[in-house]
Amino acid sequence: MAGRRPFEDELEDWMECNGWERWEPATDQETVLNHTWRRDDFAVTDVLPRNAIVTESDQRLRAIDFIVTRLGQ
């Protein structure tokens, strides 16, 4: 898939438009603390530009390597 990495603000806007809210779970792991989002009973972490792509063909942003978990499991 050809494309580019999104800018940080593009990624944040995309997450918010898709109903995600920033979440800072209690942890000492920097990536989890600073790059985690929550929606309903799901959390997604490793939300970084290197783990997403804006595709060349349609200019849509897509997650390609986020870590998703269901909370309370």
All heavy atoms as a GROMACS GRO file, in nm:
protein
  612
    1MET      N    1   0.085  -0.117   0.000
    1MET     CA    2   0.000   0.000   0.000
    1MET      C    3   0.090   0.124   0.000
    1MET      O    4   0.170   0.142   0.090
    1MET     CB    5  -0.089  -0.003   0.125
    1MET     CG    6  -0.210   0.083   0.116
    1MET     SD    7  -0.320   0.077   0.260
    1MET     CE    8  -0.372  -0.092   0.265
    2ALA      N    9   0.078   0.204  -0.101
    2ALA     CA   10   0.157   0.326  -0.111
    2ALA      C   11   0.089   0.439  -0.036
    2ALA      O   12  -0.033   0.449  -0.033
    2ALA     CB   13   0.174   0.364  -0.258
    3GLY      N   14   0.170   0.523   0.025
    3GLY     CA   15   0.115   0.636   0.098
    3GLY      C   16   0.220   0.703   0.182
    3GLY      O   17   0.339   0.686   0.160
    4ARG      N   18   0.174   0.774   0.283
    4ARG     CA   19   0.263   0.846   0.373
    4ARG      C   20   0.215   0.830   0.516
    4ARG      O   21   0.100   0.792   0.541
    4ARG     CB   22   0.267   0.994   0.335
    4ARG     CG   23   0.133   1.063   0.355
    4ARG     CD   24   0.143   1.214   0.336
    4ARG     NE   25   0.012   1.278   0.348
    4ARG     CZ   26  -0.048   1.308   0.463
    4ARG    NH1   27   0.010   1.282   0.578
    4ARG    NH2   28  -0.167   1.365   0.462
    5ARG      N   29   0.303   0.858   0.608
    5ARG     CA   30   0.263   0.859   0.749
    5ARG      C   31   0.183   0.986   0.777
    5ARG      O   32   0.214   1.093   0.724
    5ARG     CB   33   0.386   0.857   0.839
    5ARG     CG   34   0.459   0.727   0.836
    5ARG     CD   35   0.574   0.730   0.933
    5ARG     NE   36   0.638   0.600   0.934
    5ARG     CZ   37   0.763   0.580   0.961
    5ARG    NH1   38   0.842   0.682   0.989
    5ARG    NH2   39   0.814   0.459   0.962
    6PRO      N   40   0.080   0.975   0.860
    6PRO     CA   41   0.004   1.096   0.893
    6PRO      C   42   0.084   1.184   0.989
    6PRO      O   43   0.174   1.136   1.060
    6PRO     CB   44  -0.120   1.041   0.963
    6PRO     CG   45  -0.075   0.912   1.023
    6PRO     CD   46   0.026   0.856   0.926
    7PHE      N   47   0.052   1.310   0.990
    7PHE     CA   48   0.106   1.400   1.091
    7PHE      C   49   0.034   1.371   1.222
    7PHE      O   50  -0.078   1.320   1.223
    7PHE     CB   51   0.086   1.547   1.050
    7PHE     CG   52   0.160   1.583   0.924
    7PHE    CD1   53   0.090   1.601   0.806
    7PHE    CD2   54   0.297   1.596   0.924
    7PHE    CE1   55   0.157   1.634   0.689
    7PHE    CE2   56   0.366   1.629   0.808
    7PHE     CZ   57   0.295   1.648   0.690
    8GLU      N   58   0.098   1.403   1.333
    8GLU     CA   59   0.040   1.375   1.465
    8GLU      C   60  -0.099   1.436   1.480
    8GLU      O   61  -0.191   1.371   1.528
    8GLU     CB   62   0.133   1.428   1.575
    8GLU     CG   63   0.090   1.391   1.715
    8GLU     CD   64   0.117   1.247   1.752
    8GLU    OE1   65   0.214   1.188   1.704
    8GLU    OE2   66   0.038   1.193   1.834
    9ASP      N   67  -0.117   1.562   1.436
    9ASP     CA   68  -0.248   1.626   1.451
    9ASP      C   69  -0.353   1.560   1.361
    9ASP      O   70  -0.470   1.550   1.398
    9ASP     CB   71  -0.241   1.777   1.427
    9ASP     CG   72  -0.192   1.816   1.289
    9ASP    OD1   73  -0.118   1.738   1.224
    9ASP    OD2   74  -0.227   1.926   1.244
   10GLU      N   75  -0.314   1.511   1.244
   10GLU     CA   76  -0.407   1.438   1.157
   10GLU      C   77  -0.456   1.311   1.225
   10GLU      O   78  -0.574   1.277   1.221
   10GLU     CB   79  -0.339   1.395   1.027
   10GLU     CG   80  -0.322   1.498   0.922
   10GLU     CD   81  -0.254   1.438   0.801
   10GLU    OE1   82  -0.134   1.402   0.808
   10GLU    OE2   83  -0.323   1.426   0.698
   11LEU      N   84  -0.362   1.242   1.288
   11LEU     CA   85  -0.395   1.117   1.356
   11LEU      C   86  -0.488   1.144   1.475
   11LEU      O   87  -0.587   1.072   1.495
   11LEU     CB   88  -0.266   1.047   1.401
   11LEU     CG   89  -0.279   0.910   1.463
   11LEU    CD1   90  -0.356   0.813   1.374
   11LEU    CD2   91  -0.140   0.855   1.495
   12GLU      N   92  -0.459   1.246   1.552
   12GLU     CA   93  -0.545   1.282   1.665
   12GLU      C   94  -0.686   1.319   1.618
   12GLU      O   95  -0.784   1.274   1.676
   12GLU     CB   96  -0.483   1.396   1.745
   12GLU     CG   97  -0.359   1.354   1.822
   12GLU     CD   98  -0.292   1.470   1.893
   12GLU    OE1   99  -0.346   1.583   1.892
   12GLU    OE2  100  -0.184   1.446   1.949
   13ASP      N  101  -0.696   1.399   1.514
   13ASP     CA  102  -0.827   1.438   1.459
   13ASP      C  103  -0.904   1.314   1.412
   13ASP      O  104  -1.024   1.302   1.435
   13ASP     CB  105  -0.812   1.536   1.342
   13ASP     CG  106  -0.767   1.673   1.385
   13ASP    OD1  107  -0.770   1.704   1.506
   13ASP    OD2  108  -0.725   1.751   1.295
   14TRP      N  109  -0.834   1.224   1.345
   14TRP     CA  110  -0.896   1.101   1.294
   14TRP      C  111  -0.950   1.015   1.410
   14TRP      O  112  -1.062   0.965   1.402
   14TRP     CB  113  -0.794   1.024   1.211
   14TRP     CG  114  -0.846   0.900   1.147
   14TRP    CD1  115  -0.924   0.891   1.035
   14TRP    CD2  116  -0.823   0.765   1.189
   14TRP    NE1  117  -0.949   0.759   1.004
   14TRP    CE2  118  -0.888   0.680   1.098
   14TRP    CE3  119  -0.752   0.709   1.295
   14TRP    CZ2  120  -0.886   0.541   1.110
   14TRP    CZ3  121  -0.748   0.571   1.307
   14TRP    CH2  122  -0.815   0.489   1.215
   15MET      N  123  -0.871   1.003   1.516
   15MET     CA  124  -0.916   0.925   1.632
   15MET      C  125  -1.042   0.989   1.692
   15MET      O  126  -1.139   0.919   1.721
   15MET     CB  127  -0.805   0.915   1.736
   15MET     CG  128  -0.685   0.833   1.693
   15MET     SD  129  -0.721   0.658   1.666
   15MET     CE  130  -0.747   0.601   1.834
   16GLU      N  131  -1.040   1.118   1.712
   16GLU     CA  132  -1.154   1.188   1.770
   16GLU      C  133  -1.278   1.178   1.680
   16GLU      O  134  -1.388   1.156   1.729
   16GLU     CB  135  -1.119   1.335   1.796
   16GLU     CG  136  -1.021   1.350   1.911
   16GLU     CD  137  -0.968   1.491   1.928
   16GLU    OE1  138  -0.999   1.579   1.844
   16GLU    OE2  139  -0.892   1.513   2.025
   17CYS      N  140  -1.261   1.191   1.550
   17CYS     CA  141  -1.374   1.180   1.456
   17CYS      C  142  -1.435   1.040   1.457
   17CYS      O  143  -1.553   1.024   1.423
   17CYS     CB  144  -1.329   1.215   1.315
   17CYS     SG  145  -1.304   1.390   1.288
   18ASN      N  146  -1.356   0.941   1.498
   18ASN     CA  147  -1.405   0.804   1.504
   18ASN      C  148  -1.450   0.765   1.645
   18ASN      O  149  -1.467   0.647   1.675
   18ASN     CB  150  -1.298   0.708   1.452
   18ASN     CG  151  -1.292   0.710   1.302
   18ASN    OD1  152  -1.379   0.656   1.235
   18ASN    ND2  153  -1.191   0.777   1.247
   19GLY      N  154  -1.468   0.866   1.732
   19GLY     CA  155  -1.526   0.843   1.863
   19GLY      C  156  -1.431   0.803   1.974
   19GLY      O  157  -1.474   0.767   2.084
   20TRP      N  158  -1.300   0.811   1.950
   20TRP     CA  159  -1.201   0.775   2.052
   20TRP      C  160  -1.166   0.896   2.136
   20TRP      O  161  -1.165   1.009   2.087
   20TRP     CB  162  -1.075   0.719   1.986
   20TRP     CG  163  -1.097   0.590   1.915
   20TRP    CD1  164  -1.134   0.573   1.784
   20TRP    CD2  165  -1.088   0.459   1.971
   20TRP    NE1  166  -1.146   0.439   1.756
   20TRP    CE2  167  -1.119   0.367   1.868
   20TRP    CE3  168  -1.057   0.410   2.097
   20TRP    CZ2  169  -1.118   0.230   1.888
   20TRP    CZ3  170  -1.056   0.274   2.117
   20TRP    CH2  171  -1.086   0.185   2.014
   21GLU      N  172  -1.135   0.871   2.264
   21GLU     CA  173  -1.091   0.977   2.356
   21GLU      C  174  -0.956   0.938   2.412
   21GLU      O  175  -0.930   0.820   2.441
   21GLU     CB  176  -1.190   0.992   2.471
   21GLU     CG  177  -1.327   1.037   2.428
   21GLU     CD  178  -1.424   1.046   2.546
   21GLU    OE1  179  -1.393   0.994   2.655
   21GLU    OE2  180  -1.530   1.106   2.528
   22ARG      N  181  -0.870   1.036   2.431
   22ARG     CA  182  -0.739   1.007   2.494
   22ARG      C  183  -0.762   0.945   2.631
   22ARG      O  184  -0.852   0.983   2.704
   22ARG     CB  185  -0.658   1.135   2.511
   22ARG     CG  186  -0.598   1.181   2.383
   22ARG     CD  187  -0.488   1.283   2.414
   22ARG     NE  188  -0.410   1.306   2.295
   22ARG     CZ  189  -0.306   1.232   2.257
   22ARG    NH1  190  -0.269   1.130   2.330
   22ARG    NH2  191  -0.240   1.261   2.148
   23TRP      N  192  -0.676   0.851   2.664
   23TRP     CA  193  -0.686   0.781   2.792
   23TRP      C  194  -0.546   0.758   2.845
   23TRP      O  195  -0.458   0.715   2.771
   23TRP     CB  196  -0.760   0.648   2.772
   23TRP     CG  197  -0.790   0.575   2.898
   23TRP    CD1  198  -0.841   0.626   3.013
   23TRP    CD2  199  -0.774   0.435   2.922
   23TRP    NE1  200  -0.859   0.527   3.106
   23TRP    CE2  201  -0.818   0.408   3.052
   23TRP    CE3  202  -0.727   0.329   2.844
   23TRP    CZ2  203  -0.815   0.282   3.109
   23TRP    CZ3  204  -0.725   0.203   2.900
   23TRP    CH2  205  -0.768   0.180   3.030
   24GLU      N  206  -0.528   0.786   2.972
   24GLU     CA  207  -0.398   0.767   3.037
   24GLU      C  208  -0.412   0.665   3.149
   24GLU      O  209  -0.433   0.700   3.264
   24GLU     CB  210  -0.346   0.900   3.091
   24GLU     CG  211  -0.316   1.002   2.983
   24GLU     CD  212  -0.264   1.133   3.037
   24GLU    OE1  213  -0.254   1.148   3.160
   24GLU    OE2  214  -0.233   1.221   2.955
   25PRO      N  215  -0.401   0.537   3.116
   25PRO     CA  216  -0.411   0.434   3.219
   25PRO      C  217  -0.291   0.439   3.313
   25PRO      O  218  -0.184   0.489   3.276
   25PRO     CB  219  -0.413   0.304   3.139
   25PRO     CG  220  -0.344   0.336   3.012
   25PRO     CD  221  -0.374   0.481   2.985
   26ALA      N  222  -0.310   0.390   3.433
   26ALA     CA  223  -0.201   0.386   3.530
   26ALA      C  224  -0.095   0.286   3.483
   26ALA      O  225  -0.120   0.166   3.476
   26ALA     CB  226  -0.255   0.345   3.666
   27THR      N  227   0.021   0.339   3.447
   27THR     CA  228   0.131   0.256   3.397
   27THR      C  229   0.260   0.334   3.401
   27THR      O  230   0.258   0.457   3.404
   27THR     CB  231   0.104   0.207   3.253
   27THR    OG1  232   0.211   0.120   3.213
   27THR    CG2  233   0.094   0.323   3.157
   28ASP      N  234   0.370   0.264   3.398
   28ASP     CA  235   0.500   0.331   3.388
   28ASP      C  236   0.558   0.319   3.247
   28ASP      O  237   0.668   0.363   3.220
   28ASP     CB  238   0.598   0.277   3.492
   28ASP     CG  239   0.624   0.128   3.477
   28ASP    OD1  240   0.556   0.062   3.397
   28ASP    OD2  241   0.714   0.078   3.547
   29GLN      N  242   0.480   0.262   3.156
   29GLN     CA  243   0.525   0.247   3.017
   29GLN      C  244   0.486   0.371   2.938
   29GLN      O  245   0.367   0.401   2.921
   29GLN     CB  246   0.464   0.122   2.955
   29GLN     CG  247   0.511  -0.005   3.021
   29GLN     CD  248   0.449  -0.128   2.958
   29GLN    OE1  249   0.363  -0.119   2.872
   29GLN    NE2  250   0.493  -0.244   3.003
   30GLU      N  251   0.586   0.442   2.886
   30GLU     CA  252   0.565   0.569   2.818
   30GLU      C  253   0.468   0.559   2.702
   30GLU      O  254   0.379   0.643   2.686
   30GLU     CB  255   0.700   0.625   2.772
   30GLU     CG  256   0.695   0.768   2.720
   30GLU     CD  257   0.665   0.775   2.572
   30GLU    OE1  258   0.693   0.679   2.499
   30GLU    OE2  259   0.609   0.877   2.528
   31THR      N  260   0.483   0.459   2.618
   31THR     CA  261   0.396   0.446   2.501
   31THR      C  262   0.251   0.426   2.542
   31THR      O  263   0.161   0.488   2.486
   31THR     CB  264   0.442   0.330   2.410
   31THR    OG1  265   0.574   0.359   2.363
   31THR    CG2  266   0.350   0.311   2.292
   32VAL      N  267   0.227   0.342   2.640
   32VAL     CA  268   0.090   0.318   2.686
   32VAL      C  269   0.034   0.444   2.751
   32VAL      O  270  -0.080   0.483   2.726
   32VAL     CB  271   0.085   0.198   2.784
   32VAL    CG1  272  -0.054   0.182   2.843
   32VAL    CG2  273   0.131   0.070   2.714
   33LEU      N  274   0.114   0.511   2.831
   33LEU     CA  275   0.068   0.631   2.900
   33LEU      C  276   0.034   0.745   2.803
   33LEU      O  277  -0.067   0.813   2.821
   33LEU     CB  278   0.175   0.679   2.999
   33LEU     CG  279   0.141   0.802   3.082
   33LEU    CD1  280   0.021   0.774   3.173
   33LEU    CD2  281   0.261   0.845   3.164
   34ASN      N  282   0.114   0.764   2.700
   34ASN     CA  283   0.099   0.880   2.613
   34ASN      C  284   0.034   0.855   2.478
   34ASN      O  285   0.006   0.951   2.406
   34ASN     CB  286   0.237   0.944   2.591
   34ASN     CG  287   0.295   0.997   2.719
   34ASN    OD1  288   0.230   1.067   2.794
   34ASN    ND2  289   0.419   0.960   2.745
   35HIS      N  290   0.010   0.730   2.443
   35HIS     CA  291  -0.042   0.702   2.309
   35HIS      C  292  -0.156   0.601   2.313
   35HIS      O  293  -0.166   0.513   2.228
   35HIS     CB  294   0.072   0.652   2.218
   35HIS     CG  295   0.185   0.749   2.210
   35HIS    ND1  296   0.176   0.865   2.136
   35HIS    CD2  297   0.307   0.749   2.269
   35HIS    CE1  298   0.289   0.932   2.149
   35HIS    NE2  299   0.370   0.863   2.229
   36THR      N  300  -0.242   0.615   2.414
   36THR     CA  301  -0.356   0.524   2.431
   36THR      C  302  -0.486   0.602   2.423
   36THR      O  303  -0.497   0.713   2.474
   36THR     CB  304  -0.346   0.448   2.565
   36THR    OG1  305  -0.225   0.372   2.565
   36THR    CG2  306  -0.463   0.355   2.586
   37TRP      N  307  -0.584   0.541   2.358
   37TRP     CA  308  -0.717   0.599   2.341
   37TRP      C  309  -0.821   0.498   2.386
   37TRP      O  310  -0.794   0.378   2.388
   37TRP     CB  311  -0.738   0.635   2.195
   37TRP     CG  312  -0.646   0.743   2.145
   37TRP    CD1  313  -0.512   0.732   2.125
   37TRP    CD2  314  -0.682   0.876   2.111
   37TRP    NE1  315  -0.462   0.851   2.079
   37TRP    CE2  316  -0.565   0.942   2.069
   37TRP    CE3  317  -0.801   0.946   2.110
   37TRP    CZ2  318  -0.564   1.074   2.027
   37TRP    CZ3  319  -0.800   1.078   2.068
   37TRP    CH2  320  -0.683   1.140   2.028
   38ARG      N  321  -0.939   0.547   2.420
   38ARG     CA  322  -1.046   0.460   2.470
   38ARG      C  323  -1.178   0.496   2.402
   38ARG      O  324  -1.207   0.613   2.378
   38ARG     CB  325  -1.058   0.479   2.620
   38ARG     CG  326  -1.160   0.392   2.684
   38ARG     CD  327  -1.159   0.414   2.834
   38ARG     NE  328  -1.250   0.322   2.896
   38ARG     CZ  329  -1.256   0.297   3.023
   38ARG    NH1  330  -1.175   0.359   3.106
   38ARG    NH2  331  -1.342   0.212   3.073
   39ARG      N  332  -1.256   0.391   2.372
   39ARG     CA  333  -1.393   0.410   2.322
   39ARG      C  334  -1.475   0.294   2.374
   39ARG      O  335  -1.442   0.178   2.351
   39ARG     CB  336  -1.394   0.411   2.169
   39ARG     CG  337  -1.535   0.435   2.114
   39ARG     CD  338  -1.536   0.449   1.965
   39ARG     NE  339  -1.519   0.316   1.905
   39ARG     CZ  340  -1.498   0.296   1.776
   39ARG    NH1  341  -1.486   0.397   1.693
   39ARG    NH2  342  -1.486   0.174   1.730
   40ASP      N  343  -1.582   0.327   2.446
   40ASP     CA  344  -1.668   0.226   2.506
   40ASP      C  345  -1.582   0.132   2.591
   40ASP      O  346  -1.510   0.178   2.676
   40ASP     CB  347  -1.750   0.151   2.400
   40ASP     CG  348  -1.837   0.246   2.316
   40ASP    OD1  349  -1.889   0.342   2.375
   40ASP    OD2  350  -1.849   0.224   2.196
   41ASP      N  351  -1.589   0.001   2.565
   41ASP     CA  352  -1.510  -0.092   2.646
   41ASP      C  353  -1.385  -0.143   2.572
   41ASP      O  354  -1.336  -0.251   2.598
   41ASP     CB  355  -1.595  -0.209   2.696
   41ASP     CG  356  -1.660  -0.287   2.584
   41ASP    OD1  357  -1.666  -0.237   2.472
   41ASP    OD2  358  -1.705  -0.401   2.611
   42PHE      N  359  -1.335  -0.058   2.481
   42PHE     CA  360  -1.213  -0.091   2.408
   42PHE      C  361  -1.106   0.015   2.433
   42PHE      O  362  -1.136   0.132   2.452
   42PHE     CB  363  -1.239  -0.099   2.257
   42PHE     CG  364  -1.319  -0.218   2.218
   42PHE    CD1  365  -1.458  -0.209   2.210
   42PHE    CD2  366  -1.259  -0.339   2.190
   42PHE    CE1  367  -1.534  -0.319   2.175
   42PHE    CE2  368  -1.334  -0.450   2.156
   42PHE     CZ  369  -1.471  -0.440   2.148
   43ALA      N  370  -0.981  -0.028   2.430
   43ALA     CA  371  -0.867   0.062   2.436
   43ALA      C  372  -0.775   0.026   2.320
   43ALA      O  373  -0.765  -0.090   2.281
   43ALA     CB  374  -0.794   0.049   2.569
   44VAL      N  375  -0.710   0.128   2.268
   44VAL     CA  376  -0.612   0.107   2.161
   44VAL      C  377  -0.487   0.186   2.200
   44VAL      O  378  -0.496   0.298   2.247
   44VAL     CB  379  -0.669   0.149   2.023
   44VAL    CG1  380  -0.704   0.295   2.019
   44VAL    CG2  381  -0.574   0.114   1.913
   45THR      N  382  -0.371   0.122   2.186
   45THR     CA  383  -0.246   0.188   2.220
   45THR      C  384  -0.149   0.177   2.104
   45THR      O  385  -0.179   0.114   2.002
   45THR     CB  386  -0.187   0.132   2.351
   45THR    OG1  387  -0.084   0.220   2.397
   45THR    CG2  388  -0.133  -0.008   2.335
   46ASP      N  389  -0.035   0.239   2.121
   46ASP     CA  390   0.067   0.247   2.016
   46ASP      C  391   0.012   0.328   1.898
   46ASP      O  392   0.043   0.303   1.782
   46ASP     CB  393   0.112   0.108   1.971
   46ASP     CG  394   0.259   0.104   1.934
   46ASP    OD1  395   0.332   0.200   1.967
   46ASP    OD2  396   0.301   0.007   1.869
   47VAL      N  397  -0.073   0.427   1.931
   47VAL     CA  398  -0.134   0.514   1.830
   47VAL      C  399  -0.031   0.622   1.795
   47VAL      O  400  -0.026   0.728   1.857
   47VAL     CB  401  -0.266   0.575   1.881
   47VAL    CG1  402  -0.327   0.667   1.776
   47VAL    CG2  403  -0.364   0.465   1.919
   48LEU      N  404   0.052   0.587   1.699
   48LEU     CA  405   0.161   0.673   1.655
   48LEU      C  406   0.160   0.681   1.503
   48LEU      O  407   0.116   0.587   1.436
   48LEU     CB  408   0.295   0.615   1.701
   48LEU     CG  409   0.318   0.613   1.852
   48LEU    CD1  410   0.426   0.514   1.889
   48LEU    CD2  411   0.354   0.752   1.900
   49PRO      N  412   0.211   0.791   1.446
   49PRO     CA  413   0.214   0.803   1.300
   49PRO      C  414   0.282   0.685   1.230
   49PRO      O  415   0.240   0.646   1.122
   49PRO     CB  416   0.290   0.933   1.277
   49PRO     CG  417   0.256   1.016   1.397
   49PRO     CD  418   0.255   0.914   1.510
   50ARG      N  419   0.383   0.625   1.292
   50ARG     CA  420   0.452   0.512   1.228
   50ARG      C  421   0.362   0.389   1.216
   50ARG      O  422   0.395   0.295   1.145
   50ARG     CB  423   0.579   0.477   1.305
   50ARG     CG  424   0.553   0.417   1.441
   50ARG     CD  425   0.681   0.370   1.507
   50ARG     NE  426   0.653   0.310   1.635
   50ARG     CZ  427   0.699   0.354   1.750
   50ARG    NH1  428   0.778   0.460   1.754
   50ARG    NH2  429   0.668   0.293   1.861
   51ASN      N  430   0.248   0.388   1.286
   51ASN     CA  431   0.156   0.275   1.286
   51ASN      C  432   0.027   0.304   1.210
   51ASN      O  433  -0.075   0.240   1.231
   51ASN     CB  434   0.126   0.231   1.429
   51ASN     CG  435   0.249   0.178   1.498
   51ASN    OD1  436   0.333   0.116   1.436
   51ASN    ND2  437   0.260   0.205   1.626
   52ALA      N  438   0.032   0.404   1.123
   52ALA     CA  439  -0.084   0.442   1.042
   52ALA      C  440  -0.034   0.486   0.905
   52ALA      O  441   0.085   0.511   0.886
   52ALA     CB  442  -0.162   0.554   1.110
   53ILE      N  443  -0.125   0.494   0.811
   53ILE     CA  444  -0.090   0.537   0.676
   53ILE      C  445  -0.204   0.620   0.617
   53ILE      O  446  -0.321   0.595   0.645
   53ILE     CB  447  -0.060   0.416   0.585
   53ILE    CG1  448  -0.003   0.459   0.450
   53ILE    CG2  449  -0.183   0.328   0.567
   53ILE    CD1  450   0.052   0.345   0.366
   54VAL      N  451  -0.166   0.721   0.540
   54VAL     CA  452  -0.260   0.794   0.456
   54VAL      C  453  -0.233   0.740   0.317
   54VAL      O  454  -0.126   0.763   0.259
   54VAL     CB  455  -0.239   0.946   0.463
   54VAL    CG1  456  -0.335   1.017   0.368
   54VAL    CG2  457  -0.258   0.997   0.606
   55THR      N  458  -0.327   0.664   0.263
   55THR     CA  459  -0.304   0.597   0.136
   55THR      C  460  -0.301   0.694   0.019
   55THR      O  461  -0.377   0.791   0.014
   55THR     CB  462  -0.411   0.489   0.111
   55THR    OG1  463  -0.540   0.547   0.120
   55THR    CG2  464  -0.399   0.376   0.211
   56GLU      N  465  -0.213   0.665  -0.072
   56GLU     CA  466  -0.195   0.748  -0.190
   56GLU      C  467  -0.317   0.746  -0.281
   56GLU      O  468  -0.356   0.847  -0.339
   56GLU     CB  469  -0.072   0.697  -0.267
   56GLU     CG  470  -0.023   0.786  -0.376
   56GLU     CD  471   0.106   0.732  -0.435
   56GLU    OE1  472   0.211   0.748  -0.369
   56GLU    OE2  473   0.098   0.673  -0.544
   57SER      N  474  -0.381   0.630  -0.290
   57SER     CA  475  -0.493   0.615  -0.385
   57SER      C  476  -0.616   0.697  -0.349
   57SER      O  477  -0.683   0.749  -0.437
   57SER     CB  478  -0.532   0.468  -0.397
   57SER     OG  479  -0.577   0.418  -0.271
   58ASP      N  480  -0.647   0.709  -0.219
   58ASP     CA  481  -0.769   0.781  -0.182
   58ASP      C  482  -0.750   0.881  -0.068
   58ASP      O  483  -0.847   0.940  -0.021
   58ASP     CB  484  -0.881   0.683  -0.147
   58ASP     CG  485  -0.848   0.595  -0.029
   58ASP    OD1  486  -0.745   0.617   0.039
   58ASP    OD2  487  -0.925   0.501  -0.002
   59GLN      N  488  -0.628   0.898  -0.022
   59GLN     CA  489  -0.594   0.995   0.084
   59GLN      C  490  -0.667   0.969   0.215
   59GLN      O  491  -0.687   1.060   0.295
   59GLN     CB  492  -0.620   1.139   0.036
   59GLN     CG  493  -0.534   1.180  -0.080
   59GLN     CD  494  -0.385   1.174  -0.048
   59GLN    OE1  495  -0.340   1.235   0.048
   59GLN    NE2  496  -0.310   1.098  -0.127
   60ARG      N  497  -0.707   0.844   0.239
   60ARG     CA  498  -0.774   0.808   0.364
   60ARG      C  499  -0.672   0.758   0.465
   60ARG      O  500  -0.578   0.687   0.429
   60ARG     CB  501  -0.880   0.701   0.340
   60ARG     CG  502  -0.996   0.757   0.257
   60ARG     CD  503  -1.108   0.660   0.242
   60ARG     NE  504  -1.162   0.626   0.372
   60ARG     CZ  505  -1.243   0.524   0.394
   60ARG    NH1  506  -1.281   0.447   0.294
   60ARG    NH2  507  -1.289   0.499   0.514
   61LEU      N  508  -0.691   0.793   0.590
   61LEU     CA  509  -0.603   0.747   0.697
   61LEU      C  510  -0.651   0.610   0.744
   61LEU      O  511  -0.771   0.589   0.762
   61LEU     CB  512  -0.605   0.849   0.811
   61LEU     CG  513  -0.494   0.835   0.914
   61LEU    CD1  514  -0.463   0.970   0.976
   61LEU    CD2  515  -0.528   0.736   1.022
   62ARG      N  516  -0.556   0.521   0.763
   62ARG     CA  517  -0.589   0.386   0.810
   62ARG      C  518  -0.489   0.344   0.917
   62ARG      O  519  -0.369   0.370   0.904
   62ARG     CB  520  -0.582   0.287   0.695
   62ARG     CG  521  -0.692   0.306   0.593
   62ARG     CD  522  -0.675   0.210   0.475
   62ARG     NE  523  -0.792   0.209   0.389
   62ARG     CZ  524  -0.814   0.298   0.293
   62ARG    NH1  525  -0.730   0.395   0.273
   62ARG    NH2  526  -0.923   0.289   0.217
   63ALA      N  527  -0.540   0.278   1.020
   63ALA     CA  528  -0.453   0.219   1.122
   63ALA      C  529  -0.393   0.091   1.064
   63ALA      O  530  -0.464   0.012   1.001
   63ALA     CB  531  -0.534   0.186   1.246
   64ILE      N  532  -0.263   0.071   1.084
   64ILE     CA  533  -0.202  -0.051   1.032
   64ILE      C  534  -0.134  -0.136   1.139
   64ILE      O  535  -0.104  -0.251   1.114
   64ILE     CB  536  -0.102  -0.022   0.917
   64ILE    CG1  537   0.006   0.074   0.963
   64ILE    CG2  538  -0.175   0.030   0.795
   64ILE    CD1  539   0.119   0.091   0.863
   65ASP      N  540  -0.110  -0.078   1.257
   65ASP     CA  541  -0.041  -0.157   1.360
   65ASP      C  542  -0.073  -0.109   1.501
   65ASP      O  543   0.015  -0.104   1.586
   65ASP     CB  544   0.110  -0.156   1.334
   65ASP     CG  545   0.184  -0.264   1.410
   65ASP    OD1  546   0.122  -0.366   1.444
   65ASP    OD2  547   0.305  -0.246   1.436
   66PHE      N  548  -0.197  -0.071   1.526
   66PHE     CA  549  -0.237  -0.033   1.662
   66PHE      C  550  -0.260  -0.162   1.742
   66PHE      O  551  -0.289  -0.267   1.686
   66PHE     CB  552  -0.367   0.046   1.662
   66PHE     CG  553  -0.359   0.183   1.597
   66PHE    CD1  554  -0.475   0.255   1.578
   66PHE    CD2  555  -0.240   0.238   1.557
   66PHE    CE1  556  -0.472   0.381   1.519
   66PHE    CE2  557  -0.235   0.364   1.497
   66PHE     CZ  558  -0.351   0.435   1.478
   67ILE      N  559  -0.247  -0.151   1.872
   67ILE     CA  560  -0.274  -0.264   1.961
   67ILE      C  561  -0.410  -0.240   2.027
   67ILE      O  562  -0.427  -0.142   2.100
   67ILE     CB  563  -0.164  -0.277   2.068
   67ILE    CG1  564  -0.028  -0.300   1.999
   67ILE    CG2  565  -0.197  -0.391   2.164
   67ILE    CD1  566   0.091  -0.284   2.090
   68VAL      N  567  -0.506  -0.326   1.999
   68VAL     CA  568  -0.643  -0.311   2.048
   68VAL      C  569  -0.671  -0.415   2.155
   68VAL      O  570  -0.634  -0.531   2.142
   68VAL     CB  571  -0.743  -0.327   1.932
   68VAL    CG1  572  -0.886  -0.310   1.982
   68VAL    CG2  573  -0.713  -0.231   1.820
   69THR      N  574  -0.738  -0.371   2.262
   69THR     CA  575  -0.777  -0.464   2.367
   69THR      C  576  -0.917  -0.430   2.416
   69THR      O  577  -0.960  -0.315   2.408
   69THR     CB  578  -0.677  -0.461   2.484
   69THR    OG1  579  -0.707  -0.566   2.575
   69THR    CG2  580  -0.681  -0.329   2.558
   70ARG      N  581  -0.984  -0.531   2.464
   70ARG     CA  582  -1.115  -0.509   2.525
   70ARG      C  583  -1.094  -0.496   2.674
   70ARG      O  584  -1.031  -0.581   2.736
   70ARG     CB  585  -1.208  -0.626   2.492
   70ARG     CG  586  -1.349  -0.599   2.534
   70ARG     CD  587  -1.441  -0.707   2.482
   70ARG     NE  588  -1.574  -0.654   2.489
   70ARG     CZ  589  -1.674  -0.694   2.416
   70ARG    NH1  590  -1.656  -0.789   2.327
   70ARG    NH2  591  -1.793  -0.640   2.428
   71LEU      N  592  -1.147  -0.390   2.732
   71LEU     CA  593  -1.129  -0.366   2.874
   71LEU      C  594  -1.217  -0.458   2.956
   71LEU      O  595  -1.325  -0.496   2.912
   71LEU     CB  596  -1.161  -0.219   2.906
   71LEU     CG  597  -1.075  -0.118   2.830
   71LEU    CD1  598  -1.128   0.023   2.852
   71LEU    CD2  599  -0.930  -0.129   2.873
   72GLY      N  600  -1.168  -0.492   3.071
   72GLY     CA  601  -1.247  -0.578   3.161
   72GLY      C  602  -1.240  -0.725   3.128
   72GLY      O  603  -1.315  -0.805   3.183
   73GLN      N  604  -1.152  -0.764   3.039
   73GLN     CA  605  -1.138  -0.905   3.001
   73GLN      C  606  -1.032  -0.971   3.085
   73GLN      O  607  -0.931  -0.922   3.114
   73GLN     CB  608  -1.102  -0.920   2.854
   73GLN     CG  609  -1.210  -0.869   2.762
   73GLN     CD  610  -1.334  -0.957   2.764
   73GLN    OE1  611  -1.325  -1.078   2.749
   73GLN    NE2  612  -1.447  -0.897   2.784
   0.00000   0.00000   0.00000
